[in-house]
């Protein structure tokens, strides 16, 4: 149960970082930070909750990471389109 909760937290944390990443120039410092800061947070959460390394957990966390970043990008595009329409 704690694994599912942590995966959800990783997903939620990555949404604003994906939003931030979309607005940055590719391969800039801010772009790099928007990808790697949530990785550090995710690893820290796993250590705090004493989650041992397993490939299935790693796959789950990477999937939640990518999904959160993708949703953040979609929200950025939606906000950009809504500004253009107004």
N, CA, C and O atoms as a GROMACS GRO file, in nm:
protein
  344
    1UNK      N    1   0.082  -0.119   0.000
    1UNK     CA    2   0.000   0.000   0.000
    1UNK      C    3   0.087   0.126   0.000
    1UNK      O    4   0.053   0.225  -0.065
    2UNK      N    5   0.198   0.122   0.074
    2UNK     CA    6   0.286   0.239   0.079
    2UNK      C    7   0.350   0.264  -0.058
    2UNK      O    8   0.379   0.378  -0.093
    3UNK      N    9   0.373   0.158  -0.134
    3UNK     CA   10   0.433   0.173  -0.267
    3UNK      C   11   0.337   0.250  -0.358
    3UNK      O   12   0.379   0.341  -0.429
    4UNK      N   13   0.210   0.215  -0.354
    4UNK     CA   14   0.111   0.284  -0.437
    4UNK      C   15   0.100   0.431  -0.397
    4UNK      O   16   0.089   0.519  -0.482
    5UNK      N   17   0.102   0.458  -0.267
    5UNK     CA   18   0.095   0.595  -0.219
    5UNK      C   19   0.216   0.675  -0.265
    5UNK      O   20   0.202   0.788  -0.310
    6UNK      N   21   0.337   0.617  -0.252
    6UNK     CA   22   0.457   0.687  -0.296
    6UNK      C   23   0.458   0.708  -0.447
    6UNK      O   24   0.503   0.812  -0.495
    7UNK      N   25   0.409   0.611  -0.522
    7UNK     CA   26   0.401   0.627  -0.667
    7UNK      C   27   0.307   0.742  -0.702
    7UNK      O   28   0.336   0.820  -0.793
    8UNK      N   29   0.197   0.753  -0.631
    8UNK     CA   30   0.104   0.863  -0.653
    8UNK      C   31   0.169   0.997  -0.618
    8UNK      O   32   0.151   1.095  -0.690
    9UNK      N   33   0.244   1.002  -0.509
    9UNK     CA   34   0.314   1.124  -0.469
    9UNK      C   35   0.416   1.164  -0.576
    9UNK      O   36   0.427   1.281  -0.609
   10UNK      N   37   0.488   1.068  -0.629
   10UNK     CA   38   0.586   1.096  -0.735
   10UNK      C   39   0.513   1.152  -0.858
   10UNK      O   40   0.560   1.246  -0.921
   11UNK      N   41   0.399   1.096  -0.890
   11UNK     CA   42   0.319   1.146  -1.002
   11UNK      C   43   0.278   1.291  -0.978
   11UNK      O   44   0.295   1.375  -1.066
   12UNK      N   45   0.225   1.321  -0.861
   12UNK     CA   46   0.180   1.456  -0.828
   12UNK      C   47   0.296   1.556  -0.827
   12UNK      O   48   0.282   1.668  -0.876
   13UNK      N   49   0.409   1.515  -0.771
   13UNK     CA   50   0.526   1.604  -0.767
   13UNK      C   51   0.574   1.639  -0.908
   13UNK      O   52   0.618   1.752  -0.931
   14UNK      N   53   0.565   1.547  -1.000
   14UNK     CA   54   0.617   1.569  -1.134
   14UNK      C   55   0.529   1.657  -1.221
   14UNK      O   56   0.576   1.708  -1.323
   15UNK      N   57   0.404   1.677  -1.187
   15UNK     CA   58   0.316   1.761  -1.269
   15UNK      C   59   0.368   1.904  -1.278
   15UNK      O   60   0.383   1.956  -1.389
   16UNK      N   61   0.396   1.972  -1.165
   16UNK     CA   62   0.447   2.109  -1.179
   16UNK      C   63   0.586   2.116  -1.244
   16UNK      O   64   0.618   2.213  -1.312
   17UNK      N   65   0.667   2.012  -1.223
   17UNK     CA   66   0.798   2.011  -1.287
   17UNK      C   67   0.786   1.992  -1.438
   17UNK      O   68   0.864   2.049  -1.514
   18UNK      N   69   0.690   1.912  -1.481
   18UNK     CA   70   0.665   1.898  -1.625
   18UNK      C   71   0.613   2.027  -1.686
   18UNK      O   72   0.647   2.062  -1.798
   19UNK      N   73   0.528   2.096  -1.610
   19UNK     CA   74   0.476   2.226  -1.652
   19UNK      C   75   0.592   2.325  -1.667
   19UNK      O   76   0.600   2.398  -1.767
   20UNK      N   77   0.680   2.327  -1.569
   20UNK     CA   78   0.796   2.416  -1.572
   20UNK      C   79   0.889   2.380  -1.687
   20UNK      O   80   0.939   2.469  -1.756
   21UNK      N   81   0.913   2.251  -1.708
   21UNK     CA   82   1.005   2.205  -1.812
   21UNK      C   83   0.959   2.247  -1.950
   21UNK      O   84   1.040   2.284  -2.035
   22UNK      N   85   0.829   2.243  -1.974
   22UNK     CA   86   0.777   2.276  -2.107
   22UNK      C   87   0.806   2.421  -2.143
   22UNK      O   88   0.824   2.453  -2.260
   23UNK      N   89   0.809   2.510  -2.044
   23UNK     CA   90   0.833   2.651  -2.071
   23UNK      C   91   0.980   2.689  -2.083
   23UNK      O   92   1.011   2.806  -2.105
   24UNK      N   93   1.070   2.593  -2.070
   24UNK     CA   94   1.213   2.622  -2.072
   24UNK      C   95   1.275   2.582  -2.205
   24UNK      O   96   1.225   2.494  -2.276
   25UNK      N   97   1.385   2.648  -2.238
   25UNK     CA   98   1.461   2.612  -2.357
   25UNK      C   99   1.523   2.474  -2.335
   25UNK      O  100   1.577   2.445  -2.228
   26UNK      N  101   1.513   2.392  -2.436
   26UNK     CA  102   1.563   2.255  -2.423
   26UNK      C  103   1.713   2.254  -2.395
   26UNK      O  104   1.790   2.327  -2.457
   27UNK      N  105   1.753   2.170  -2.303
   27UNK     CA  106   1.891   2.150  -2.258
   27UNK      C  107   1.949   2.269  -2.183
   27UNK      O  108   2.070   2.276  -2.166
   28UNK      N  109   1.865   2.362  -2.139
   28UNK     CA  110   1.912   2.471  -2.054
   28UNK      C  111   1.924   2.421  -1.910
   28UNK      O  112   1.883   2.309  -1.878
   29UNK      N  113   1.978   2.505  -1.823
   29UNK     CA  114   1.993   2.466  -1.683
   29UNK      C  115   1.857   2.441  -1.619
   29UNK      O  116   1.840   2.342  -1.547
   30UNK      N  117   1.761   2.530  -1.642
   30UNK     CA  118   1.628   2.512  -1.584
   30UNK      C  119   1.560   2.385  -1.636
   30UNK      O  120   1.492   2.316  -1.561
   31UNK      N  121   1.578   2.355  -1.762
   31UNK     CA  122   1.522   2.233  -1.821
   31UNK      C  123   1.582   2.111  -1.752
   31UNK      O  124   1.511   2.017  -1.716
   32UNK      N  125   1.713   2.114  -1.734
   32UNK     CA  126   1.784   2.005  -1.668
   32UNK      C  127   1.736   1.989  -1.524
   32UNK      O  128   1.713   1.877  -1.478
   33UNK      N  129   1.722   2.100  -1.453
   33UNK     CA  130   1.677   2.094  -1.314
   33UNK      C  131   1.534   2.043  -1.302
   33UNK      O  132   1.501   1.971  -1.208
   34UNK      N  133   1.448   2.081  -1.397
   34UNK     CA  134   1.308   2.037  -1.391
   34UNK      C  135   1.293   1.887  -1.410
   34UNK      O  136   1.191   1.829  -1.374
   35UNK      N  137   1.393   1.825  -1.464
   35UNK     CA  138   1.392   1.679  -1.478
   35UNK      C  139   1.457   1.611  -1.358
   35UNK      O  140   1.408   1.509  -1.310
   36UNK      N  141   1.566   1.666  -1.308
   36UNK     CA  142   1.645   1.597  -1.208
   36UNK      C  143   1.606   1.626  -1.063
   36UNK      O  144   1.630   1.543  -0.976
   37UNK      N  145   1.547   1.740  -1.035
   37UNK     CA  146   1.503   1.766  -0.898
   37UNK      C  147   1.398   1.665  -0.853
   37UNK      O  148   1.408   1.613  -0.742
   38UNK      N  149   1.295   1.634  -0.936
   38UNK     CA  150   1.199   1.534  -0.889
   38UNK      C  151   1.260   1.394  -0.874
   38UNK      O  152   1.210   1.313  -0.796
   39UNK      N  153   1.365   1.365  -0.948
   39UNK     CA  154   1.432   1.236  -0.932
   39UNK      C  155   1.493   1.228  -0.792
   39UNK      O  156   1.480   1.126  -0.723
   40UNK      N  157   1.557   1.335  -0.750
   40UNK     CA  158   1.618   1.338  -0.617
   40UNK      C  159   1.510   1.328  -0.510
   40UNK      O  160   1.527   1.257  -0.411
   41UNK      N  161   1.398   1.398  -0.530
   41UNK     CA  162   1.287   1.390  -0.434
   41UNK      C  163   1.233   1.248  -0.427
   41UNK      O  164   1.205   1.197  -0.318
   42UNK      N  165   1.217   1.184  -0.542
   42UNK     CA  166   1.165   1.047  -0.547
   42UNK      C  167   1.257   0.949  -0.475
   42UNK      O  168   1.212   0.864  -0.399
   43UNK      N  169   1.386   0.962  -0.499
   43UNK     CA  170   1.482   0.875  -0.432
   43UNK      C  171   1.479   0.900  -0.282
   43UNK      O  172   1.484   0.806  -0.203
   44UNK      N  173   1.472   1.027  -0.242
   44UNK     CA  174   1.464   1.060  -0.100
   44UNK      C  175   1.341   1.002  -0.033
   44UNK      O  176   1.349   0.951   0.079
   45UNK      N  177   1.227   1.008  -0.101
   45UNK     CA  178   1.105   0.950  -0.046
   45UNK      C  179   1.117   0.799  -0.029
   45UNK      O  180   1.071   0.742   0.070
   46UNK      N  181   1.181   0.734  -0.127
   46UNK     CA  182   1.200   0.589  -0.115
   46UNK      C  183   1.289   0.554   0.003
   46UNK      O  184   1.262   0.458   0.074
   47UNK      N  185   1.395   0.633   0.024
   47UNK     CA  186   1.483   0.606   0.138
   47UNK      C  187   1.414   0.636   0.271
   47UNK      O  188   1.431   0.562   0.368
   48UNK      N  189   1.336   0.744   0.275
   48UNK     CA  190   1.265   0.777   0.398
   48UNK      C  191   1.166   0.669   0.438
   48UNK      O  192   1.146   0.642   0.557
   49UNK      N  193   1.104   0.607   0.339
   49UNK     CA  194   1.004   0.502   0.367
   49UNK      C  195   1.067   0.364   0.369
   49UNK      O  196   0.996   0.264   0.381
   50UNK      N  197   1.198   0.357   0.357
   50UNK     CA  198   1.273   0.232   0.363
   50UNK      C  199   1.224   0.130   0.260
   50UNK      O  200   1.201   0.014   0.292
   51UNK      N  201   1.207   0.177   0.137
   51UNK     CA  202   1.166   0.090   0.026
   51UNK      C  203   1.292   0.030  -0.036
   51UNK      O  204   1.380   0.102  -0.083
   52UNK      N  205   1.300  -0.100  -0.036
   52UNK     CA  206   1.415  -0.168  -0.093
   52UNK      C  207   1.407  -0.166  -0.246
   52UNK      O  208   1.299  -0.153  -0.303
   53UNK      N  209   1.524  -0.178  -0.310
   53UNK     CA  210   1.528  -0.176  -0.455
   53UNK      C  211   1.469  -0.305  -0.512
   53UNK      O  212   1.510  -0.415  -0.477
   54UNK      N  213   1.372  -0.287  -0.600
   54UNK     CA  214   1.319  -0.397  -0.681
   54UNK      C  215   1.289  -0.340  -0.818
   54UNK      O  216   1.245  -0.225  -0.831
   55UNK      N  217   1.312  -0.419  -0.920
   55UNK     CA  218   1.292  -0.372  -1.057
   55UNK      C  219   1.148  -0.331  -1.084
   55UNK      O  220   1.124  -0.234  -1.156
   56UNK      N  221   1.054  -0.401  -1.027
   56UNK     CA  222   0.913  -0.368  -1.047
   56UNK      C  223   0.881  -0.231  -0.987
   56UNK      O  224   0.807  -0.153  -1.047
   57UNK      N  225   0.935  -0.203  -0.870
   57UNK     CA  226   0.913  -0.072  -0.807
   57UNK      C  227   0.979   0.038  -0.891
   57UNK      O  228   0.921   0.145  -0.911
   58UNK      N  229   1.100   0.011  -0.939
   58UNK     CA  230   1.168   0.108  -1.023
   58UNK      C  231   1.086   0.139  -1.148
   58UNK      O  232   1.072   0.255  -1.186
   59UNK      N  233   1.034   0.036  -1.210
   59UNK     CA  234   0.950   0.055  -1.328
   59UNK      C  235   0.825   0.138  -1.296
   59UNK      O  236   0.786   0.225  -1.373
   60UNK      N  237   0.763   0.109  -1.182
   60UNK     CA  238   0.645   0.184  -1.140
   60UNK      C  239   0.678   0.331  -1.117
   60UNK      O  240   0.604   0.418  -1.163
   61UNK      N  241   0.787   0.360  -1.047
   61UNK     CA  242   0.824   0.498  -1.020
   61UNK      C  243   0.864   0.572  -1.148
   61UNK      O  244   0.831   0.690  -1.163
   62UNK      N  245   0.934   0.506  -1.238
   62UNK     CA  246   0.969   0.570  -1.365
   62UNK      C  247   0.844   0.598  -1.447
   62UNK      O  248   0.832   0.704  -1.510
   63UNK      N  249   0.750   0.506  -1.447
   63UNK     CA  250   0.624   0.527  -1.518
   63UNK      C  251   0.547   0.645  -1.460
   63UNK      O  252   0.493   0.726  -1.536
   64UNK      N  253   0.541   0.656  -1.329
   64UNK     CA  254   0.473   0.769  -1.265
   64UNK      C  255   0.546   0.900  -1.291
   64UNK      O  256   0.484   1.004  -1.307
   65UNK      N  257   0.679   0.894  -1.294
   65UNK     CA  258   0.760   1.011  -1.325
   65UNK      C  259   0.728   1.063  -1.465
   65UNK      O  260   0.702   1.182  -1.483
   66UNK      N  261   0.731   0.974  -1.562
   66UNK     CA  262   0.706   1.013  -1.701
   66UNK      C  263   0.563   1.062  -1.718
   66UNK      O  264   0.539   1.161  -1.787
   67UNK      N  265   0.468   0.994  -1.656
   67UNK     CA  266   0.327   1.033  -1.667
   67UNK      C  267   0.304   1.171  -1.606
   67UNK      O  268   0.231   1.252  -1.664
   68UNK      N  269   0.364   1.199  -1.492
   68UNK     CA  270   0.350   1.330  -1.429
   68UNK      C  271   0.411   1.440  -1.514
   68UNK      O  272   0.353   1.547  -1.529
   69UNK      N  273   0.528   1.415  -1.569
   69UNK     CA  274   0.592   1.513  -1.657
   69UNK      C  275   0.507   1.537  -1.782
   69UNK      O  276   0.492   1.651  -1.826
   70UNK      N  277   0.452   1.431  -1.837
   70UNK     CA  278   0.368   1.443  -1.956
   70UNK      C  279   0.241   1.522  -1.926
   70UNK      O  280   0.202   1.608  -2.006
   71UNK      N  281   0.177   1.495  -1.814
   71UNK     CA  282   0.056   1.569  -1.777
   71UNK      C  283   0.088   1.717  -1.754
   71UNK      O  284   0.009   1.803  -1.792
   72UNK      N  285   0.202   1.747  -1.693
   72UNK     CA  286   0.244   1.885  -1.676
   72UNK      C  287   0.262   1.956  -1.808
   72UNK      O  288   0.225   2.072  -1.823
   73UNK      N  289   0.318   1.885  -1.906
   73UNK     CA  290   0.335   1.942  -2.039
   73UNK      C  291   0.200   1.968  -2.105
   73UNK      O  292   0.182   2.072  -2.168
   74UNK      N  293   0.107   1.877  -2.090
   74UNK     CA  294  -0.027   1.895  -2.147
   74UNK      C  295  -0.096   2.015  -2.082
   74UNK      O  296  -0.159   2.095  -2.152
   75UNK      N  297  -0.083   2.029  -1.951
   75UNK     CA  298  -0.144   2.143  -1.882
   75UNK      C  299  -0.082   2.275  -1.927
   75UNK      O  300  -0.152   2.375  -1.940
   76UNK      N  301   0.049   2.276  -1.952
   76UNK     CA  302   0.114   2.396  -2.004
   76UNK      C  303   0.059   2.432  -2.141
   76UNK      O  304   0.029   2.549  -2.167
   77UNK      N  305   0.045   2.334  -2.228
   77UNK     CA  306  -0.010   2.359  -2.361
   77UNK      C  307  -0.154   2.407  -2.353
   77UNK      O  308  -0.195   2.495  -2.429
   78UNK      N  309  -0.231   2.351  -2.261
   78UNK     CA  310  -0.370   2.393  -2.243
   78UNK      C  311  -0.377   2.537  -2.195
   78UNK      O  312  -0.458   2.616  -2.243
   79UNK      N  313  -0.291   2.572  -2.100
   79UNK     CA  314  -0.288   2.711  -2.049
   79UNK      C  315  -0.246   2.806  -2.161
   79UNK      O  316  -0.304   2.914  -2.175
   80UNK      N  317  -0.147   2.766  -2.240
   80UNK     CA  318  -0.101   2.850  -2.351
   80UNK      C  319  -0.213   2.872  -2.453
   80UNK      O  320  -0.231   2.984  -2.501
   81UNK      N  321  -0.287   2.768  -2.487
   81UNK     CA  322  -0.397   2.780  -2.583
   81UNK      C  323  -0.509   2.865  -2.527
   81UNK      O  324  -0.570   2.942  -2.600
   82UNK      N  325  -0.537   2.853  -2.396
   82UNK     CA  326  -0.645   2.932  -2.339
   82UNK      C  327  -0.609   3.080  -2.334
   82UNK      O  328  -0.697   3.165  -2.343
   83UNK      N  329  -0.480   3.112  -2.320
   83UNK     CA  330  -0.437   3.252  -2.324
   83UNK      C  331  -0.450   3.309  -2.466
   83UNK      O  332  -0.487   3.426  -2.483
   84UNK      N  333  -0.421   3.226  -2.565
   84UNK     CA  334  -0.429   3.272  -2.703
   84UNK      C  335  -0.575   3.297  -2.742
   84UNK      O  336  -0.604   3.394  -2.813
   85UNK      N  337  -0.665   3.212  -2.697
   85UNK     CA  338  -0.806   3.225  -2.731
   85UNK      C  339  -0.865   3.351  -2.670
   85UNK      O  340  -0.948   3.417  -2.733
   86UNK      N  341  -0.824   3.386  -2.549
   86UNK     CA  342  -0.879   3.503  -2.480
   86UNK      C  343  -0.825   3.624  -2.541
   86UNK      O  344  -0.858   3.734  -2.499
   0.00000   0.00000   0.00000
